[in-house]
Amino acid sequence: MSSLDLILWKNLRIGAILAIDSLNSYNKTLYLGNLDLEMDLMNSKPYDHDNPKGNYNDKNAYFDRTNNLGISFLRLGATGFSKMYYWRMLNTINNHEKQYQKPLNKGIVCGNLGVSALAEGDIDGGITYLIWAAHEDRGWVKGDPTKNSFALPLYVQFAEGTNREGRSQFGRPAPWVMLKTAIKKYNADYNENVNVAAIFEELEGSPEHRALLEGSLWTIHRNLCLLREENERKIYRDENNIFTRLRLFDGVIGLCRFIELRMRYHESVLKILDTKTLKNVLTKPLGNLLNALFRNEPWYQTDVKSKIRKPQTPRSFNNFVKKEMTQPNSHARSILLLLVIRNYSAHICDPDTPFFFEKFEDIFNEIIAAYVYYLKFRNIAS
């Protein structure tokens, strides 16, 4: 065996020993946590999700000892271990519920599982588990939005890059920082004073829509990080890989759908439009909705309706976006880009749109601007 082979073998052995030590520590924590949980479950009381009684902190009292064993994995950044830990504990709780026909609150275990998954880059799993946590706590969230999963410090630290100078665990401006930047630009362009709290406040009664916004922001953020990282590392000489580009479009679709859903929701509640028009816009495409909302605005006919296009190729879409992004700031531009990008993104099969990706942050700001403008237009956000 050569000296190099010996060094490689030693490193392999050291790595294996360290990995075994880590797994042994995790398995011991898992064993102790499960042991405590099974004991405490026997003393737990059935939980009424829609009409909870007692104190908020008592809802998961049966899980306190188990949670205190596993939470350090999450707090210290060993989120792969914490994800496995809380998933196993959720299984134990579910098995107990089924065996004894006893509903329990699973807010903490689902919330910690969701944050762990999100920290690991499992965006879909993380957002879903956080939705579960919010649903488990629905009886408390109704009266106190600060108890929503997306408002708790454990989640917020990732969403706004706490202790990372506003950067996420993936190295670029965190999702809420991206959102705040877009709103700050809107305020500067239009002399407004909207803040991100106003956006979240108008979603307090719609946890599913809040989850769609958060999920879309994370999907955009994660894939934008990968796209820019790929450029910085010079993995590809000319363009980015098609998977990441399409996933970024998926995030855009989600964001546009969120805005469209919120517009339809508010119109159905406000009932400002006449009955016939309202019925039409609630069942027809986004273009019909935007036309009903803004057709009486002086800029709509000339700067939106007359410019609406349905690009059929990546080149025509890329050229359209490039041309509109060179126009002066205006609400018309934001609304027009929202409509065309939403329609094109939903049907795209070829993301050969270099300008779109090069200027993605600016285009993201325009989509957010369209949403903020709608909220201001309907006096929903101040």
C-alpha positions, 0 to 999 in steps of 0.5 A: 500500500502506497503512502497516498493509499494509506492516507486515503484509508485513514481518512475513510476510517476517521470519517466512518468513525465520526459518522457512526458516533453521530448516528449513535448520538442521534439514535440514543436521542431518538430512543430516549425521546420515543420512550418519554413520548410513549409514557406521556401519551398514556397520560394525555387527554383528547384534544378538541381542535375547533374549541380548545380549552385551557392554556395555549402552552398546555396543548402539547404538554404531552410532547414537552419532554420529547421536544426538549430532547430533539430541539437542539438538533434544530437549534444547532443546525443539525436539521437532517437529524431533527427532520428525521427525529420529528417525523418519527415522533409524529408517527408515534403520536399518530399510532397512539391516536389510532389505537386509542381513538384519541385526537391530540394536538400535533402543532409543535411536532408538525411545526418543528418538522416543517422548519427542519424540512425547509432548512434542508431544502425540502420546500414542498414538505416544509410548507406542507408540514407548516400548514398541518401545524397551522391546521392543528392550532386553528382553534388558537390561530383564529383569535391570535394570528401571532400563533400561526406557524408562519409567524413563529420565531422558529420559522421567521429566523429562516424566512428573513435570514436572522443572524445571517445578515438577511441571507438564508441558509442557501446564501442569498437574500432570504424570501422575506428580504426579497419581498421587503426589497420589492415593497421598498422599491414600490414605495420609492417609485410611487411615494407610498408607505406600504410595509410587509406587515400589511401584506401578512395582515390581509392574509390572517384569515386565509392560512392556505393562501398564506402558505401558497405565498410562502411556498412560492417565495421559497420556490423562487428563492431556492431556485434563484440561489441555484441559478446564480450559484451555477453562474458564479461557479461557471458550471455551464459556459453559456446558459443554466440547466433547464431543470432549474430554469423550469423550477424558477418558472414554477415558482413564478406560476405559484406567485401569480396564482396566489395574486389571482386567488387573492384578487378573486377572493377580495372581489367576492367579499367586497362585491364592488363589481355588479353581480353579472360582472362579478360572476363572470370574473370569478369563473373566467381567466385572469385577463377578464378579471383585470379588465373588469378591475381596471378598465375605467383607469385612464392608462388601462386601454392604451398601456395594458389592453392594447399591449396584451400579447400571447407569446408562442415562442421563448424568443417572442416572450423574452423580447416582450418582457425585455421591451416592457422592462425598458418602459418607465415605471407604471402600474400599467407595466406591472399589471401587463407583466403579471398577466403575460408572465402568468399566461406564458409560464403556465404553458411554457415548455422551453425556458430559452429566455435569457433576459428573463433570467438575467433580470429576474429580480427586477421582474419579481419586483414588478409582479409584487408591485402589481399585487401591492397596487391591487391592495392599494386600489381596493383600500385593503392595505394601507 
